[in-house]
């Protein structure tokens, strides 16, 4: 079942250079807004711990495109934690 899902997901994959749908834009704006609230603690340029204001922390690895919340790898787009890590990396 998982293999079939992955094949279907690959078949409908959208190029990252195509414009987002209105729903995609809304989700990205929500993630950007949440990312501004997070406190990044980067261990390197590709890996770090992102702490939310409620105290929860998630390990993000940008090169592997993974996050402890699992949204980054499951949704195949950066979650708010990954966006916070990207911002922190750009600032350095």
PyMOL Python script that loads the backbone (N, CA, C, O; Angstrom):
from pymol import cmd

cmd.read_pdbstr("""\
ATOM      1  N   UNK A   1       0.824  -1.193   0.000  1.00  0.00           N
ATOM      2  CA  UNK A   1       0.000   0.000   0.000  1.00  0.00           C
ATOM      3  C   UNK A   1       0.870   1.260   0.000  1.00  0.00           C
ATOM      4  O   UNK A   1       0.596   2.205  -0.740  1.00  0.00           O
ATOM      5  N   UNK A   2       1.922   1.273   0.834  1.00  0.00           N
ATOM      6  CA  UNK A   2       2.795   2.445   0.899  1.00  0.00           C
ATOM      7  C   UNK A   2       3.514   2.667  -0.431  1.00  0.00           C
ATOM      8  O   UNK A   2       3.697   3.806  -0.862  1.00  0.00           O
ATOM      9  N   UNK A   3       3.921   1.567  -1.080  1.00  0.00           N
ATOM     10  CA  UNK A   3       4.601   1.689  -2.370  1.00  0.00           C
ATOM     11  C   UNK A   3       3.658   2.283  -3.399  1.00  0.00           C
ATOM     12  O   UNK A   3       4.051   3.147  -4.183  1.00  0.00           O
ATOM     13  N   UNK A   4       2.429   1.828  -3.401  1.00  0.00           N
ATOM     14  CA  UNK A   4       1.439   2.344  -4.339  1.00  0.00           C
ATOM     15  C   UNK A   4       1.202   3.839  -4.095  1.00  0.00           C
ATOM     16  O   UNK A   4       1.087   4.621  -5.039  1.00  0.00           O
ATOM     17  N   UNK A   5       1.131   4.222  -2.823  1.00  0.00           N
ATOM     18  CA  UNK A   5       0.944   5.629  -2.478  1.00  0.00           C
ATOM     19  C   UNK A   5       2.119   6.465  -2.976  1.00  0.00           C
ATOM     20  O   UNK A   5       1.916   7.537  -3.546  1.00  0.00           O
ATOM     21  N   UNK A   6       3.346   5.986  -2.767  1.00  0.00           N
ATOM     22  CA  UNK A   6       4.544   6.721  -3.205  1.00  0.00           C
ATOM     23  C   UNK A   6       4.565   6.875  -4.732  1.00  0.00           C
ATOM     24  O   UNK A   6       4.930   7.933  -5.244  1.00  0.00           O
ATOM     25  N   UNK A   7       4.174   5.817  -5.458  1.00  0.00           N
ATOM     26  CA  UNK A   7       4.129   5.926  -6.920  1.00  0.00           C
ATOM     27  C   UNK A   7       3.111   6.968  -7.346  1.00  0.00           C
ATOM     28  O   UNK A   7       3.373   7.759  -8.251  1.00  0.00           O
ATOM     29  N   UNK A   8       1.954   6.974  -6.701  1.00  0.00           N
ATOM     30  CA  UNK A   8       0.911   7.947  -7.019  1.00  0.00           C
ATOM     31  C   UNK A   8       1.409   9.356  -6.694  1.00  0.00           C
ATOM     32  O   UNK A   8       1.198  10.289  -7.468  1.00  0.00           O
ATOM     33  N   UNK A   9       2.070   9.504  -5.549  1.00  0.00           N
ATOM     34  CA  UNK A   9       2.587  10.798  -5.138  1.00  0.00           C
ATOM     35  C   UNK A   9       3.620  11.310  -6.144  1.00  0.00           C
ATOM     36  O   UNK A   9       3.629  12.495  -6.477  1.00  0.00           O
ATOM     37  N   UNK A  10       4.479  10.429  -6.622  1.00  0.00           N
ATOM     38  CA  UNK A  10       5.495  10.822  -7.610  1.00  0.00           C
ATOM     39  C   UNK A  10       4.851  11.201  -8.936  1.00  0.00           C
ATOM     40  O   UNK A  10       5.322  12.108  -9.623  1.00  0.00           O
ATOM     41  N   UNK A  11       3.787  10.515  -9.293  1.00  0.00           N
ATOM     42  CA  UNK A  11       3.121  10.774 -10.565  1.00  0.00           C
ATOM     43  C   UNK A  11       2.466  12.157 -10.593  1.00  0.00           C
ATOM     44  O   UNK A  11       2.367  12.778 -11.651  1.00  0.00           O
ATOM     45  N   UNK A  12       2.017  12.638  -9.426  1.00  0.00           N
ATOM     46  CA  UNK A  12       1.335  13.928  -9.398  1.00  0.00           C
ATOM     47  C   UNK A  12       2.222  15.040  -8.839  1.00  0.00           C
ATOM     48  O   UNK A  12       1.747  16.144  -8.572  1.00  0.00           O
ATOM     49  N   UNK A  13       3.500  14.747  -8.664  1.00  0.00           N
ATOM     50  CA  UNK A  13       4.418  15.744  -8.103  1.00  0.00           C
ATOM     51  C   UNK A  13       4.457  16.990  -8.976  1.00  0.00           C
ATOM     52  O   UNK A  13       4.419  16.914 -10.204  1.00  0.00           O
ATOM     53  N   UNK A  14       4.532  18.122  -8.321  1.00  0.00           N
ATOM     54  CA  UNK A  14       4.569  19.406  -9.015  1.00  0.00           C
ATOM     55  C   UNK A  14       5.982  19.952  -8.939  1.00  0.00           C
ATOM     56  O   UNK A  14       6.648  19.835  -7.910  1.00  0.00           O
ATOM     57  N   UNK A  15       6.424  20.531 -10.000  1.00  0.00           N
ATOM     58  CA  UNK A  15       7.742  21.159 -10.023  1.00  0.00           C
ATOM     59  C   UNK A  15       7.787  22.273  -8.986  1.00  0.00           C
ATOM     60  O   UNK A  15       6.811  23.009  -8.840  1.00  0.00           O
ATOM     61  N   UNK A  16       8.897  22.416  -8.261  1.00  0.00           N
ATOM     62  CA  UNK A  16       8.966  23.486  -7.263  1.00  0.00           C
ATOM     63  C   UNK A  16       8.974  24.881  -7.879  1.00  0.00           C
ATOM     64  O   UNK A  16       8.863  25.873  -7.160  1.00  0.00           O
ATOM     65  N   UNK A  17       9.103  24.967  -9.185  1.00  0.00           N
ATOM     66  CA  UNK A  17       9.153  26.260  -9.851  1.00  0.00           C
ATOM     67  C   UNK A  17       7.803  26.695 -10.405  1.00  0.00           C
ATOM     68  O   UNK A  17       7.699  27.767 -10.999  1.00  0.00           O
ATOM     69  N   UNK A  18       6.780  25.890 -10.221  1.00  0.00           N
ATOM     70  CA  UNK A  18       5.444  26.265 -10.663  1.00  0.00           C
ATOM     71  C   UNK A  18       4.772  27.086  -9.569  1.00  0.00           C
ATOM     72  O   UNK A  18       5.068  26.895  -8.389  1.00  0.00           O
ATOM     73  N   UNK A  19       3.873  27.995  -9.937  1.00  0.00           N
ATOM     74  CA  UNK A  19       3.187  28.797  -8.917  1.00  0.00           C
ATOM     75  C   UNK A  19       2.321  27.923  -8.012  1.00  0.00           C
ATOM     76  O   UNK A  19       1.797  26.893  -8.435  1.00  0.00           O
ATOM     77  N   UNK A  20       2.185  28.351  -6.771  1.00  0.00           N
ATOM     78  CA  UNK A  20       1.351  27.624  -5.822  1.00  0.00           C
ATOM     79  C   UNK A  20      -0.119  27.897  -6.087  1.00  0.00           C
ATOM     80  O   UNK A  20      -0.492  28.949  -6.606  1.00  0.00           O
ATOM     81  N   UNK A  21      -0.934  26.938  -5.723  1.00  0.00           N
ATOM     82  CA  UNK A  21      -2.376  27.140  -5.770  1.00  0.00           C
ATOM     83  C   UNK A  21      -2.755  28.090  -4.636  1.00  0.00           C
ATOM     84  O   UNK A  21      -1.953  28.301  -3.727  1.00  0.00           O
ATOM     85  N   UNK A  22      -3.942  28.662  -4.667  1.00  0.00           N
ATOM     86  CA  UNK A  22      -4.348  29.528  -3.550  1.00  0.00           C
ATOM     87  C   UNK A  22      -4.297  28.793  -2.205  1.00  0.00           C
ATOM     88  O   UNK A  22      -3.911  29.380  -1.194  1.00  0.00           O
ATOM     89  N   UNK A  23      -4.683  27.524  -2.191  1.00  0.00           N
ATOM     90  CA  UNK A  23      -4.625  26.749  -0.945  1.00  0.00           C
ATOM     91  C   UNK A  23      -3.168  26.560  -0.508  1.00  0.00           C
ATOM     92  O   UNK A  23      -2.860  26.664   0.679  1.00  0.00           O
ATOM     93  N   UNK A  24      -2.286  26.287  -1.448  1.00  0.00           N
ATOM     94  CA  UNK A  24      -0.863  26.135  -1.145  1.00  0.00           C
ATOM     95  C   UNK A  24      -0.268  27.425  -0.611  1.00  0.00           C
ATOM     96  O   UNK A  24       0.545  27.402   0.314  1.00  0.00           O
ATOM     97  N   UNK A  25      -0.669  28.551  -1.187  1.00  0.00           N
ATOM     98  CA  UNK A  25      -0.205  29.855  -0.712  1.00  0.00           C
ATOM     99  C   UNK A  25      -0.657  30.105   0.724  1.00  0.00           C
ATOM    100  O   UNK A  25       0.101  30.631   1.539  1.00  0.00           O
ATOM    101  N   UNK A  26      -1.898  29.724   1.026  1.00  0.00           N
ATOM    102  CA  UNK A  26      -2.432  29.914   2.378  1.00  0.00           C
ATOM    103  C   UNK A  26      -1.648  29.060   3.377  1.00  0.00           C
ATOM    104  O   UNK A  26      -1.297  29.537   4.456  1.00  0.00           O
ATOM    105  N   UNK A  27      -1.374  27.813   3.027  1.00  0.00           N
ATOM    106  CA  UNK A  27      -0.612  26.935   3.917  1.00  0.00           C
ATOM    107  C   UNK A  27       0.805  27.456   4.141  1.00  0.00           C
ATOM    108  O   UNK A  27       1.322  27.402   5.257  1.00  0.00           O
ATOM    109  N   UNK A  28       1.428  27.959   3.079  1.00  0.00           N
ATOM    110  CA  UNK A  28       2.774  28.506   3.203  1.00  0.00           C
ATOM    111  C   UNK A  28       2.775  29.746   4.094  1.00  0.00           C
ATOM    112  O   UNK A  28       3.675  29.909   4.918  1.00  0.00           O
ATOM    113  N   UNK A  29       1.792  30.612   3.943  1.00  0.00           N
ATOM    114  CA  UNK A  29       1.697  31.812   4.784  1.00  0.00           C
ATOM    115  C   UNK A  29       1.511  31.442   6.255  1.00  0.00           C
ATOM    116  O   UNK A  29       2.076  32.090   7.136  1.00  0.00           O
ATOM    117  N   UNK A  30       0.714  30.393   6.523  1.00  0.00           N
ATOM    118  CA  UNK A  30       0.521  29.944   7.902  1.00  0.00           C
ATOM    119  C   UNK A  30       1.835  29.419   8.480  1.00  0.00           C
ATOM    120  O   UNK A  30       2.172  29.704   9.629  1.00  0.00           O
ATOM    121  N   UNK A  31       2.573  28.652   7.679  1.00  0.00           N
ATOM    122  CA  UNK A  31       3.856  28.110   8.131  1.00  0.00           C
ATOM    123  C   UNK A  31       4.856  29.239   8.382  1.00  0.00           C
ATOM    124  O   UNK A  31       5.590  29.208   9.369  1.00  0.00           O
ATOM    125  N   UNK A  32       4.887  30.235   7.494  1.00  0.00           N
ATOM    126  CA  UNK A  32       5.783  31.380   7.677  1.00  0.00           C
ATOM    127  C   UNK A  32       5.447  32.145   8.954  1.00  0.00           C
ATOM    128  O   UNK A  32       6.342  32.553   9.695  1.00  0.00           O
ATOM    129  N   UNK A  33       4.175  32.333   9.202  1.00  0.00           N
ATOM    130  CA  UNK A  33       3.741  33.041  10.397  1.00  0.00           C
ATOM    131  C   UNK A  33       4.140  32.278  11.660  1.00  0.00           C
ATOM    132  O   UNK A  33       4.617  32.878  12.623  1.00  0.00           O
ATOM    133  N   UNK A  34       3.946  30.973  11.657  1.00  0.00           N
ATOM    134  CA  UNK A  34       4.336  30.148  12.807  1.00  0.00           C
ATOM    135  C   UNK A  34       5.848  30.132  12.991  1.00  0.00           C
ATOM    136  O   UNK A  34       6.339  30.151  14.120  1.00  0.00           O
ATOM    137  N   UNK A  35       6.585  30.098  11.889  1.00  0.00           N
ATOM    138  CA  UNK A  35       8.050  30.029  11.949  1.00  0.00           C
ATOM    139  C   UNK A  35       8.633  31.235  12.670  1.00  0.00           C
ATOM    140  O   UNK A  35       9.661  31.123  13.338  1.00  0.00           O
ATOM    141  N   UNK A  36       7.993  32.369  12.542  1.00  0.00           N
ATOM    142  CA  UNK A  36       8.486  33.585  13.204  1.00  0.00           C
ATOM    143  C   UNK A  36       8.413  33.475  14.724  1.00  0.00           C
ATOM    144  O   UNK A  36       9.126  34.185  15.433  1.00  0.00           O
ATOM    145  N   UNK A  37       7.554  32.588  15.226  1.00  0.00           N
ATOM    146  CA  UNK A  37       7.384  32.404  16.674  1.00  0.00           C
ATOM    147  C   UNK A  37       8.383  31.398  17.256  1.00  0.00           C
ATOM    148  O   UNK A  37       8.576  31.363  18.471  1.00  0.00           O
ATOM    149  N   UNK A  38       9.014  30.590  16.418  1.00  0.00           N
ATOM    150  CA  UNK A  38       9.908  29.531  16.886  1.00  0.00           C
ATOM    151  C   UNK A  38      11.292  30.073  17.244  1.00  0.00           C
ATOM    152  O   UNK A  38      11.726  31.112  16.748  1.00  0.00           O
ATOM    153  N   UNK A  39      11.960  29.336  18.115  1.00  0.00           N
ATOM    154  CA  UNK A  39      13.312  29.692  18.553  1.00  0.00           C
ATOM    155  C   UNK A  39      14.273  28.632  18.022  1.00  0.00           C
ATOM    156  O   UNK A  39      14.298  27.515  18.538  1.00  0.00           O
ATOM    157  N   UNK A  40      15.061  28.960  17.003  1.00  0.00           N
ATOM    158  CA  UNK A  40      15.978  27.972  16.428  1.00  0.00           C
ATOM    159  C   UNK A  40      17.276  27.865  17.226  1.00  0.00           C
ATOM    160  O   UNK A  40      17.825  28.866  17.686  1.00  0.00           O
ATOM    161  N   UNK A  41      17.750  26.638  17.378  1.00  0.00           N
ATOM    162  CA  UNK A  41      19.048  26.351  17.985  1.00  0.00           C
ATOM    163  C   UNK A  41      19.777  25.436  17.006  1.00  0.00           C
ATOM    164  O   UNK A  41      19.721  24.212  17.122  1.00  0.00           O
ATOM    165  N   UNK A  42      20.454  26.042  16.047  1.00  0.00           N
ATOM    166  CA  UNK A  42      21.099  25.263  14.990  1.00  0.00           C
ATOM    167  C   UNK A  42      22.414  24.673  15.481  1.00  0.00           C
ATOM    168  O   UNK A  42      23.245  25.375  16.058  1.00  0.00           O
ATOM    169  N   UNK A  43      22.595  23.359  15.244  1.00  0.00           N
ATOM    170  CA  UNK A  43      23.829  22.658  15.606  1.00  0.00           C
ATOM    171  C   UNK A  43      24.848  22.773  14.473  1.00  0.00           C
ATOM    172  O   UNK A  43      26.056  22.721  14.705  1.00  0.00           O
ATOM    173  N   UNK A  44      24.354  22.928  13.265  1.00  0.00           N
ATOM    174  CA  UNK A  44      25.193  23.110  12.075  1.00  0.00           C
ATOM    175  C   UNK A  44      24.339  23.842  11.043  1.00  0.00           C
ATOM    176  O   UNK A  44      23.229  24.275  11.354  1.00  0.00           O
ATOM    177  N   UNK A  45      24.839  23.981   9.836  1.00  0.00           N
ATOM    178  CA  UNK A  45      24.065  24.653   8.795  1.00  0.00           C
ATOM    179  C   UNK A  45      22.900  23.813   8.290  1.00  0.00           C
ATOM    180  O   UNK A  45      22.013  24.329   7.610  1.00  0.00           O
ATOM    181  N   UNK A  46      22.894  22.525   8.614  1.00  0.00           N
ATOM    182  CA  UNK A  46      21.831  21.659   8.086  1.00  0.00           C
ATOM    183  C   UNK A  46      20.982  20.991   9.157  1.00  0.00           C
ATOM    184  O   UNK A  46      19.973  20.364   8.837  1.00  0.00           O
ATOM    185  N   UNK A  47      21.372  21.115  10.427  1.00  0.00           N
ATOM    186  CA  UNK A  47      20.648  20.412  11.479  1.00  0.00           C
ATOM    187  C   UNK A  47      20.518  21.283  12.723  1.00  0.00           C
ATOM    188  O   UNK A  47      21.449  21.992  13.107  1.00  0.00           O
ATOM    189  N   UNK A  48      19.341  21.212  13.345  1.00  0.00           N
ATOM    190  CA  UNK A  48      19.143  21.979  14.564  1.00  0.00           C
ATOM    191  C   UNK A  48      17.865  21.605  15.271  1.00  0.00           C
ATOM    192  O   UNK A  48      17.039  20.850  14.757  1.00  0.00           O
ATOM    193  N   UNK A  49      17.722  22.150  16.462  1.00  0.00           N
ATOM    194  CA  UNK A  49      16.522  21.941  17.267  1.00  0.00           C
ATOM    195  C   UNK A  49      15.713  23.229  17.221  1.00  0.00           C
ATOM    196  O   UNK A  49      16.238  24.315  17.463  1.00  0.00           O
ATOM    197  N   UNK A  50      14.432  23.095  16.908  1.00  0.00           N
ATOM    198  CA  UNK A  50      13.544  24.254  16.813  1.00  0.00           C
ATOM    199  C   UNK A  50      12.537  24.157  17.954  1.00  0.00           C
ATOM    200  O   UNK A  50      11.786  23.187  18.059  1.00  0.00           O
ATOM    201  N   UNK A  51      12.535  25.176  18.799  1.00  0.00           N
ATOM    202  CA  UNK A  51      11.660  25.174  19.970  1.00  0.00           C
ATOM    203  C   UNK A  51      10.465  26.092  19.716  1.00  0.00           C
ATOM    204  O   UNK A  51      10.614  27.230  19.270  1.00  0.00           O
ATOM    205  N   UNK A  52       9.281  25.567  20.011  1.00  0.00           N
ATOM    206  CA  UNK A  52       8.063  26.371  19.911  1.00  0.00           C
ATOM    207  C   UNK A  52       7.881  27.159  21.209  1.00  0.00           C
ATOM    208  O   UNK A  52       8.542  26.872  22.207  1.00  0.00           O
ATOM    209  N   UNK A  53       7.000  28.138  21.199  1.00  0.00           N
ATOM    210  CA  UNK A  53       6.765  28.956  22.389  1.00  0.00           C
ATOM    211  C   UNK A  53       6.141  28.152  23.526  1.00  0.00           C
ATOM    212  O   UNK A  53       6.235  28.548  24.688  1.00  0.00           O
ATOM    213  N   UNK A  54       5.504  27.022  23.200  1.00  0.00           N
ATOM    214  CA  UNK A  54       4.896  26.189  24.234  1.00  0.00           C
ATOM    215  C   UNK A  54       5.898  25.215  24.862  1.00  0.00           C
ATOM    216  O   UNK A  54       5.533  24.425  25.733  1.00  0.00           O
ATOM    217  N   UNK A  55       7.158  25.269  24.423  1.00  0.00           N
ATOM    218  CA  UNK A  55       8.197  24.425  25.007  1.00  0.00           C
ATOM    219  C   UNK A  55       8.531  23.175  24.213  1.00  0.00           C
ATOM    220  O   UNK A  55       9.574  22.563  24.441  1.00  0.00           O
ATOM    221  N   UNK A  56       7.673  22.786  23.291  1.00  0.00           N
ATOM    222  CA  UNK A  56       7.962  21.603  22.480  1.00  0.00           C
ATOM    223  C   UNK A  56       9.120  21.897  21.540  1.00  0.00           C
ATOM    224  O   UNK A  56       9.245  23.006  21.019  1.00  0.00           O
ATOM    225  N   UNK A  57       9.973  20.888  21.326  1.00  0.00           N
ATOM    226  CA  UNK A  57      11.125  21.064  20.451  1.00  0.00           C
ATOM    227  C   UNK A  57      11.145  19.952  19.404  1.00  0.00           C
ATOM    228  O   UNK A  57      10.758  18.817  19.682  1.00  0.00           O
ATOM    229  N   UNK A  58      11.595  20.290  18.211  1.00  0.00           N
ATOM    230  CA  UNK A  58      11.644  19.348  17.098  1.00  0.00           C
ATOM    231  C   UNK A  58      13.014  19.410  16.439  1.00  0.00           C
ATOM    232  O   UNK A  58      13.551  20.492  16.203  1.00  0.00           O
ATOM    233  N   UNK A  59      13.569  18.253  16.146  1.00  0.00           N
ATOM    234  CA  UNK A  59      14.846  18.175  15.458  1.00  0.00           C
ATOM    235  C   UNK A  59      14.588  18.265  13.955  1.00  0.00           C
ATOM    236  O   UNK A  59      13.791  17.503  13.407  1.00  0.00           O
ATOM    237  N   UNK A  60      15.268  19.201  13.296  1.00  0.00           N
ATOM    238  CA  UNK A  60      15.114  19.410  11.858  1.00  0.00           C
ATOM    239  C   UNK A  60      16.446  19.114  11.178  1.00  0.00           C
ATOM    240  O   UNK A  60      17.500  19.556  11.635  1.00  0.00           O
ATOM    241  N   UNK A  61      16.385  18.364  10.085  1.00  0.00           N
ATOM    242  CA  UNK A  61      17.584  18.106   9.274  1.00  0.00           C
ATOM    243  C   UNK A  61      17.234  18.553   7.858  1.00  0.00           C
ATOM    244  O   UNK A  61      16.469  17.894   7.155  1.00  0.00           O
ATOM    245  N   UNK A  62      17.810  19.690   7.452  1.00  0.00           N
ATOM    246  CA  UNK A  62      17.450  20.284   6.163  1.00  0.00           C
ATOM    247  C   UNK A  62      17.915  19.446   4.976  1.00  0.00           C
ATOM    248  O   UNK A  62      17.199  19.338   3.981  1.00  0.00           O
ATOM    249  N   UNK A  63      19.096  18.857   5.068  1.00  0.00           N
ATOM    250  CA  UNK A  63      19.608  18.069   3.948  1.00  0.00           C
ATOM    251  C   UNK A  63      18.752  16.824   3.693  1.00  0.00           C
ATOM    252  O   UNK A  63      18.511  16.456   2.544  1.00  0.00           O
ATOM    253  N   UNK A  64      18.298  16.185   4.765  1.00  0.00           N
ATOM    254  CA  UNK A  64      17.445  14.994   4.621  1.00  0.00           C
ATOM    255  C   UNK A  64      15.971  15.346   4.468  1.00  0.00           C
ATOM    256  O   UNK A  64      15.139  14.482   4.190  1.00  0.00           O
ATOM    257  N   UNK A  65      15.662  16.625   4.654  1.00  0.00           N
ATOM    258  CA  UNK A  65      14.280  17.114   4.582  1.00  0.00           C
ATOM    259  C   UNK A  65      13.374  16.385   5.570  1.00  0.00           C
ATOM    260  O   UNK A  65      12.320  15.859   5.214  1.00  0.00           O
ATOM    261  N   UNK A  66      13.825  16.374   6.824  1.00  0.00           N
ATOM    262  CA  UNK A  66      13.062  15.721   7.880  1.00  0.00           C
ATOM    263  C   UNK A  66      12.864  16.666   9.057  1.00  0.00           C
ATOM    264  O   UNK A  66      13.658  17.577   9.291  1.00  0.00           O
ATOM    265  N   UNK A  67      11.782  16.422   9.789  1.00  0.00           N
ATOM    266  CA  UNK A  67      11.474  17.166  11.007  1.00  0.00           C
ATOM    267  C   UNK A  67      10.805  16.204  11.979  1.00  0.00           C
ATOM    268  O   UNK A  67      10.107  15.278  11.567  1.00  0.00           O
ATOM    269  N   UNK A  68      11.018  16.426  13.254  1.00  0.00           N
ATOM    270  CA  UNK A  68      10.407  15.589  14.277  1.00  0.00           C
ATOM    271  C   UNK A  68       8.887  15.626  14.259  1.00  0.00           C
ATOM    272  O   UNK A  68       8.247  14.698  14.753  1.00  0.00           O
ATOM    273  N   UNK A  69       8.303  16.661  13.709  1.00  0.00           N
ATOM    274  CA  UNK A  69       6.836  16.727  13.618  1.00  0.00           C
ATOM    275  C   UNK A  69       6.301  15.865  12.475  1.00  0.00           C
ATOM    276  O   UNK A  69       5.097  15.622  12.387  1.00  0.00           O
ATOM    277  N   UNK A  70       7.195  15.404  11.603  1.00  0.00           N
ATOM    278  CA  UNK A  70       6.925  14.535  10.460  1.00  0.00           C
ATOM    279  C   UNK A  70       6.203  15.241   9.308  1.00  0.00           C
ATOM    280  O   UNK A  70       6.000  14.634   8.257  1.00  0.00           O
ATOM    281  N   UNK A  71       5.823  16.467   9.476  1.00  0.00           N
ATOM    282  CA  UNK A  71       5.118  17.178   8.414  1.00  0.00           C
ATOM    283  C   UNK A  71       6.019  17.437   7.210  1.00  0.00           C
ATOM    284  O   UNK A  71       5.566  17.347   6.069  1.00  0.00           O
ATOM    285  N   UNK A  72       7.289  17.757   7.453  1.00  0.00           N
ATOM    286  CA  UNK A  72       8.236  18.066   6.372  1.00  0.00           C
ATOM    287  C   UNK A  72       8.349  16.888   5.411  1.00  0.00           C
ATOM    288  O   UNK A  72       8.288  17.079   4.196  1.00  0.00           O
ATOM    289  N   UNK A  73       8.510  15.678   5.931  1.00  0.00           N
ATOM    290  CA  UNK A  73       8.658  14.526   5.057  1.00  0.00           C
ATOM    291  C   UNK A  73       7.309  13.999   4.551  1.00  0.00           C
ATOM    292  O   UNK A  73       7.229  13.506   3.425  1.00  0.00           O
ATOM    293  N   UNK A  74       6.267  14.094   5.351  1.00  0.00           N
ATOM    294  CA  UNK A  74       4.965  13.565   4.936  1.00  0.00           C
ATOM    295  C   UNK A  74       4.283  14.450   3.894  1.00  0.00           C
ATOM    296  O   UNK A  74       3.671  13.943   2.954  1.00  0.00           O
ATOM    297  N   UNK A  75       4.384  15.746   4.057  1.00  0.00           N
ATOM    298  CA  UNK A  75       3.722  16.678   3.141  1.00  0.00           C
ATOM    299  C   UNK A  75       4.611  17.065   1.962  1.00  0.00           C
ATOM    300  O   UNK A  75       4.139  17.653   0.988  1.00  0.00           O
ATOM    301  N   UNK A  76       5.896  16.734   2.055  1.00  0.00           N
ATOM    302  CA  UNK A  76       6.869  17.039   1.003  1.00  0.00           C
ATOM    303  C   UNK A  76       6.990  18.543   0.746  1.00  0.00           C
ATOM    304  O   UNK A  76       7.292  18.977  -0.365  1.00  0.00           O
ATOM    305  N   UNK A  77       6.751  19.315   1.788  1.00  0.00           N
ATOM    306  CA  UNK A  77       6.980  20.754   1.743  1.00  0.00           C
ATOM    307  C   UNK A  77       7.414  21.168   3.145  1.00  0.00           C
ATOM    308  O   UNK A  77       7.050  20.512   4.121  1.00  0.00           O
ATOM    309  N   UNK A  78       8.184  22.241   3.258  1.00  0.00           N
ATOM    310  CA  UNK A  78       8.723  22.592   4.569  1.00  0.00           C
ATOM    311  C   UNK A  78       7.649  22.998   5.577  1.00  0.00           C
ATOM    312  O   UNK A  78       6.758  23.793   5.279  1.00  0.00           O
ATOM    313  N   UNK A  79       7.759  22.436   6.765  1.00  0.00           N
ATOM    314  CA  UNK A  79       6.872  22.815   7.866  1.00  0.00           C
ATOM    315  C   UNK A  79       7.412  24.099   8.491  1.00  0.00           C
ATOM    316  O   UNK A  79       8.460  24.598   8.081  1.00  0.00           O
ATOM    317  N   UNK A  80       6.707  24.629   9.472  1.00  0.00           N
ATOM    318  CA  UNK A  80       7.141  25.873  10.105  1.00  0.00           C
ATOM    319  C   UNK A  80       8.491  25.712  10.797  1.00  0.00           C
ATOM    320  O   UNK A  80       9.263  26.667  10.876  1.00  0.00           O
ATOM    321  N   UNK A  81       8.780  24.512  11.297  1.00  0.00           N
ATOM    322  CA  UNK A  81      10.061  24.263  11.962  1.00  0.00           C
ATOM    323  C   UNK A  81      11.206  24.312  10.945  1.00  0.00           C
ATOM    324  O   UNK A  81      12.266  24.875  11.218  1.00  0.00           O
ATOM    325  N   UNK A  82      10.982  23.722   9.780  1.00  0.00           N
ATOM    326  CA  UNK A  82      12.003  23.747   8.724  1.00  0.00           C
ATOM    327  C   UNK A  82      12.218  25.172   8.224  1.00  0.00           C
ATOM    328  O   UNK A  82      13.348  25.570   7.942  1.00  0.00           O
ATOM    329  N   UNK A  83      11.146  25.933   8.115  1.00  0.00           N
ATOM    330  CA  UNK A  83      11.269  27.321   7.676  1.00  0.00           C
ATOM    331  C   UNK A  83      12.066  28.131   8.704  1.00  0.00           C
ATOM    332  O   UNK A  83      12.892  28.963   8.332  1.00  0.00           O
ATOM    333  N   UNK A  84      11.822  27.889   9.992  1.00  0.00           N
ATOM    334  CA  UNK A  84      12.589  28.570  11.033  1.00  0.00           C
ATOM    335  C   UNK A  84      14.069  28.196  10.940  1.00  0.00           C
ATOM    336  O   UNK A  84      14.939  29.045  11.135  1.00  0.00           O
ATOM    337  N   UNK A  85      14.354  26.931  10.644  1.00  0.00           N
ATOM    338  CA  UNK A  85      15.742  26.482  10.492  1.00  0.00           C
ATOM    339  C   UNK A  85      16.389  27.136   9.267  1.00  0.00           C
ATOM    340  O   UNK A  85      17.556  27.524   9.311  1.00  0.00           O
ATOM    341  N   UNK A  86      15.644  27.254   8.202  1.00  0.00           N
ATOM    342  CA  UNK A  86      16.164  27.902   6.988  1.00  0.00           C
ATOM    343  C   UNK A  86      16.476  29.363   7.276  1.00  0.00           C
ATOM    344  O   UNK A  86      17.539  29.852   6.893  1.00  0.00           O
ATOM    345  N   UNK A  87      15.563  30.071   7.946  1.00  0.00           N
ATOM    346  CA  UNK A  87      15.805  31.466   8.323  1.00  0.00           C
ATOM    347  C   UNK A  87      17.067  31.585   9.165  1.00  0.00           C
ATOM    348  O   UNK A  87      17.899  32.462   8.931  1.00  0.00           O
ATOM    349  N   UNK A  88      17.207  30.690  10.156  1.00  0.00           N
ATOM    350  CA  UNK A  88      18.374  30.744  11.041  1.00  0.00           C
ATOM    351  C   UNK A  88      19.670  30.499  10.264  1.00  0.00           C
ATOM    352  O   UNK A  88      20.695  31.120  10.546  1.00  0.00           O
ATOM    353  N   UNK A  89      19.619  29.606   9.300  1.00  0.00           N
ATOM    354  CA  UNK A  89      20.792  29.302   8.481  1.00  0.00           C
ATOM    355  C   UNK A  89      21.159  30.498   7.596  1.00  0.00           C
ATOM    356  O   UNK A  89      22.338  30.808   7.425  1.00  0.00           O
ATOM    357  N   UNK A  90      20.165  31.155   7.047  1.00  0.00           N
ATOM    358  CA  UNK A  90      20.410  32.313   6.181  1.00  0.00           C
ATOM    359  C   UNK A  90      21.003  33.470   6.980  1.00  0.00           C
ATOM    360  O   UNK A  90      21.856  34.198   6.472  1.00  0.00           O
ATOM    361  N   UNK A  91      20.568  33.644   8.204  1.00  0.00           N
ATOM    362  CA  UNK A  91      21.071  34.743   9.046  1.00  0.00           C
ATOM    363  C   UNK A  91      22.556  34.577   9.359  1.00  0.00           C
ATOM    364  O   UNK A  91      23.251  35.570   9.575  1.00  0.00           O
ATOM    365  N   UNK A  92      23.052  33.346   9.387  1.00  0.00           N
ATOM    366  CA  UNK A  92      24.456  33.111   9.710  1.00  0.00           C
ATOM    367  C   UNK A  92      25.210  33.136   8.444  1.00  0.00           C
ATOM    368  O   UNK A  92      26.429  32.961   8.448  1.00  0.00           O
TER     369      UNK A  92
END
""", "prot")
cmd.dss("prot")
cmd.show_as("cartoon", "prot")
cmd.util.cbc("prot")
cmd.orient("prot")
